[in-house]
Amino acid sequence: MNSIIPGKNSLGFVGIGYMGRPIAKRLLEAGFKVIAYDRDRSKADELVQFGGTVAGSIAELSSSCDVVLSSLPNDEVVLDVYKGPDGVFANAHRGSLVIELSTVYPETAQTLSRLGSERGVEVLDVTISGSVPVAEQGALILFGGGDEEWFDAADSIFRAIARKWFYVGPNGSGATMKLVVNSLLGVGMQAIAEAVALGEKAGLNRNRLLDVLSQTAVVAPAHAGKLQRAINNDYTPQFPLRLMNKDFRLILKLAKAIDARMPAAEAAFEINAAQWATGAEQDFSAVILQMEVQDHLDSTDKGTTPGRVASAKN
């Protein structure tokens, strides 16, 4: 197969959400023609100012491009977008490529590959590590599953949106790698939340504690910025709590299927779920608030209480 080239190959992008918007914008900036679709048309319309065009339907989009990318919230939505007479596969050209960026269960990625093959469409599951600011910088890390030659052919796409991209195996491998990575992301955030609550309860100044922790070697770069934002009680979503909640469910589903024990992930999921139950649209780092609530910490020095932040609607 031929390499995908900006200015020559047109891209369709389904799902202009938290991650889809900055990724699609980076592709436009790299010189690709991008046709966008979102169920909320106003989100797709935001790309027009950057040179994108908007499709009125998935069928219109998939019949008008060489490559379809999608960034969607869950397995059900992904399958709905690709299956059926109005879906991507029924309307895409034979020989076209799908790059599915969503975090889904590995079996879902394998199902997409099978369905695509039946229609002469190649499918890669290329999952993402990185939050919204990282996507805006074009500095994501990608994990690819599928045919390696097709993965290599999409190099120019990956170069526009990521700083590193790895081929990890056949279809489903990218999805599996993402769950492995996000198990560390979620459990690590829970460990930090417990450490913060411990330090506060032992009498350390909260803001100084958060600042010092963010500069230690034991805190991963993906978490360090969360601590700096927590100093300002800023839990606006970069990686939403609800998506981490979904990922925990997929992680534990996979663990059960292969009989892998994950006690730390189970405990982290419990706290994540408790904070998500408050109903707020927050960043996944808001588990810090939940640990403060559970440890009955006085938060008058923060300017607000954990409970009030947790219930605020963004």
C-alpha positions in Angstrom: 0.0 0.0 0.0 1.0 3.6 -0.6 2.0 6.0 2.2 -0.7 8.5 3.2 0.3 12.0 2.1 -1.0 15.4 3.2 -2.6 17.2 0.3 -3.2 14.0 -1.5 -5.2 11.8 0.8 -8.4 13.1 2.4 -9.2 12.2 6.0 -12.6 11.8 7.7 -12.8 12.4 11.4 -15.7 11.2 13.5 -16.1 12.5 17.1 -15.0 16.1 17.7 -14.8 15.9 21.5 -12.2 16.5 24.1 -9.5 14.6 22.2 -11.0 14.6 18.7 -11.0 18.4 18.3 -7.2 19.0 19.0 -6.2 15.9 17.0 -8.3 17.0 14.0 -6.9 20.5 14.3 -3.4 19.2 14.2 -4.1 17.2 11.1 -5.5 20.3 9.4 -2.4 22.2 10.4 -0.2 19.4 8.9 -1.9 20.0 5.5 -4.5 17.2 5.4 -7.9 17.8 4.1 -10.2 16.9 7.0 -14.0 16.2 6.8 -15.5 16.2 10.2 -18.7 14.6 11.7 -20.1 14.8 15.2 -23.6 14.1 16.4 -23.5 17.6 17.8 -22.9 19.4 14.5 -21.7 22.6 16.4 -18.6 20.7 17.5 -17.7 19.7 13.9 -18.4 23.3 12.8 -15.6 24.5 15.1 -13.1 23.0 12.7 -14.3 25.1 9.7 -12.2 28.1 10.9 -9.1 25.9 10.6 -9.9 24.8 7.1 -12.0 21.7 7.8 -15.3 20.8 6.2 -18.4 19.2 7.8 -20.3 16.1 6.7 -24.0 15.8 7.3 -23.8 12.1 8.0 -21.4 9.3 8.7 -22.3 7.8 5.3 -21.4 11.1 3.5 -18.1 11.3 5.4 -16.9 7.7 4.9 -17.8 7.8 1.1 -15.8 11.0 0.7 -12.4 10.1 2.1 -9.4 7.7 2.0 -8.9 7.4 5.7 -11.5 7.5 8.5 -10.4 8.3 12.0 -12.6 8.2 15.1 -12.4 9.3 18.7 -15.5 8.2 20.5 -16.5 7.7 24.2 -17.3 4.0 24.5 -17.6 0.6 22.7 -21.3 1.0 22.1 -20.9 4.3 20.2 -18.0 2.9 18.3 -19.9 -0.1 17.0 -22.9 2.1 16.2 -20.7 4.4 14.1 -19.2 1.5 12.1 -22.0 -1.0 11.7 -25.2 -1.0 9.8 -26.3 0.5 6.4 -25.6 4.0 7.5 -22.2 3.2 9.2 -18.7 3.7 8.0 -18.1 0.2 6.6 -21.2 0.1 4.5 -20.2 3.4 2.8 -16.4 3.4 2.7 -14.4 2.7 -0.5 -12.7 -0.7 -0.8 -9.0 -0.2 0.0 -9.6 2.6 2.4 -8.2 2.7 5.9 -9.8 3.1 9.4 -7.8 4.3 12.3 -9.9 3.8 15.4 -8.4 6.0 18.2 -11.0 5.3 21.0 -10.3 3.3 24.1 -12.3 0.1 23.7 -12.3 -3.5 24.8 -9.8 -5.5 22.7 -12.6 -7.8 21.4 -14.4 -4.7 20.1 -11.2 -3.7 18.1 -11.0 -7.3 16.7 -14.7 -7.1 15.7 -14.1 -3.9 13.8 -11.2 -5.5 12.0 -13.3 -8.5 11.0 -16.2 -6.3 9.8 -13.8 -4.0 7.9 -12.2 -7.0 6.2 -15.6 -8.2 4.9 -15.9 -4.8 3.1 -12.4 -4.6 1.9 -11.5 -1.9 4.5 -8.3 -2.1 6.6 -8.7 -1.3 10.3 -6.0 -0.2 12.8 -6.7 0.2 16.5 -4.4 3.0 17.5 -4.9 4.1 21.0 -3.8 7.3 22.7 -1.8 8.1 25.8 -2.0 11.8 26.7 -4.5 14.5 27.8 -6.0 17.4 26.0 -3.0 19.8 26.4 -0.7 17.0 25.1 -3.0 16.6 22.1 -2.9 20.3 21.4 0.9 20.2 21.4 0.9 17.2 19.0 2.9 15.2 21.6 0.7 12.2 22.2 2.0 8.6 22.4 0.2 6.0 20.3 -0.1 2.2 20.5 -1.0 0.5 17.2 -2.7 -2.8 16.6 -3.3 -4.3 13.1 -1.4 -4.9 10.0 2.1 -3.5 10.4 2.5 -2.3 6.8 -0.7 -0.3 7.0 0.5 1.1 10.3 3.8 2.2 8.7 1.8 3.7 5.7 0.0 6.0 8.2 3.3 7.5 9.5 2.5 11.0 8.3 -0.8 11.0 10.3 1.0 9.9 13.4 3.8 12.4 12.9 1.2 15.2 12.9 -0.4 14.3 16.2 2.2 12.4 18.3 5.8 12.5 19.5 6.1 8.7 19.6 4.1 5.8 18.1 4.6 2.1 18.6 3.4 -0.9 16.7 2.5 -3.5 19.3 0.9 -6.4 17.4 -2.2 -7.6 15.6 -5.7 -6.1 15.9 -6.7 -5.7 19.5 -3.1 -5.1 20.7 -3.4 -1.3 20.6 -6.6 -1.5 22.7 -4.9 -3.9 25.2 -1.8 -1.7 25.5 -4.0 1.3 26.3 -5.7 -0.6 29.1 -2.4 -1.6 30.5 -1.2 2.0 30.4 -4.4 3.4 31.9 -4.3 0.9 34.8 -1.1 2.6 35.8 -2.6 6.1 35.2 -5.6 5.4 37.4 -3.9 3.5 40.1 -1.1 6.1 40.2 -3.6 8.9 40.7 -5.3 7.0 43.5 -2.0 6.5 45.2 -1.3 10.2 45.0 -4.7 11.0 46.4 -4.1 8.8 49.4 -0.7 10.3 49.9 -2.1 13.8 49.8 -4.8 13.0 52.3 -2.2 11.3 54.6 0.0 14.3 54.5 -2.9 16.7 55.2 -4.2 14.6 58.0 -0.7 14.5 59.6 -0.6 18.3 59.6 1.2 19.3 56.5 0.2 22.5 54.7 -1.9 21.3 51.7 -0.6 23.6 49.0 3.0 23.1 50.1 2.5 19.4 50.1 1.0 19.3 46.6 3.8 21.5 45.3 6.6 19.4 46.8 5.0 16.1 45.6 4.7 17.5 42.1 8.5 18.0 42.0 9.6 14.6 43.3 10.9 11.8 41.2 8.2 9.4 42.4 5.4 11.3 40.7 5.0 10.6 37.0 4.9 13.5 34.5 1.3 12.7 33.7 0.4 13.3 37.3 2.7 16.2 38.3 0.5 18.8 36.5 -2.6 17.5 38.3 -1.0 18.4 41.6 -0.2 21.9 40.5 -3.8 22.3 39.3 -5.1 20.9 42.6 -3.4 23.7 44.4 -5.9 26.0 42.7 -8.7 23.6 43.2 -8.9 23.3 39.4 -10.5 20.0 38.4 -11.8 21.0 35.0 -11.5 18.0 32.8 -8.4 17.3 30.7 -9.0 13.6 31.0 -12.6 13.3 32.4 -13.4 11.3 35.5 -16.2 9.5 33.6 -13.8 8.3 30.9 -11.3 7.0 33.6 -14.3 5.3 35.2 -15.1 3.6 31.8 -11.5 2.6 31.4 -11.4 1.0 34.9 -14.5 -1.1 33.9 -12.7 -2.3 30.7 -9.5 -3.0 32.6 -11.2 -5.1 35.3 -13.3 -6.8 32.6 -10.1 -7.8 30.8 -8.5 -8.9 34.1 -11.5 -11.1 34.9 -11.5 -12.6 31.4 -7.8 -13.7 31.6 -7.8 -14.4 35.4 -5.4 -11.6 36.3 -5.6 -10.2 39.8 -5.7 -6.4 40.1 -6.5 -5.5 43.8 -5.0 -2.0 43.5 -7.1 -1.3 40.4 -10.2 -2.5 42.1 -9.6 -0.2 45.1 -8.8 2.7 42.8 -12.0 2.1 40.8 -14.1 2.2 44.0 -12.8 5.7 44.8 -13.1 6.9 41.2 -16.7 5.6 41.1 -17.6 7.4 44.4 -16.4 10.7 43.0 -18.0 10.2 39.7 -21.3 9.5 41.5 -21.3 13.2 42.6 -22.4 14.0 39.1 -19.8 16.6 38.3 -17.9 16.7 35.0 -14.4 16.7 36.5 -10.9 15.6 35.7 -9.9 12.2 36.9 -7.6 13.8 39.4 -10.7 14.8 41.4 -10.2 11.5 43.4 -8.0 13.8 45.6 -11.3 15.5 46.7 -12.9 12.1 47.4 -10.0 11.0 49.6 -10.2 14.3 51.5 -14.0 13.8 52.0 -13.5 10.2 53.2 -10.8 11.3 55.6 -13.0 14.1 56.9 -10.4 16.8 56.3 -11.0 20.4 57.1 -10.6 22.3 53.9 -11.3 25.9 55.0 -7.7 26.8 53.9 -8.6 25.9 50.3 -11.2 28.6 49.8 -13.8 25.9 49.3 -14.8 22.5 50.6 -14.2 19.2 48.8 -17.9 18.5 48.9 -18.8 21.8 47.2 -16.2 21.4 44.5 -17.4 17.8 43.9 -21.0 18.9 43.4 -20.3 21.9 41.2 -21.4 21.6 37.6 -18.8 22.6 35.0 
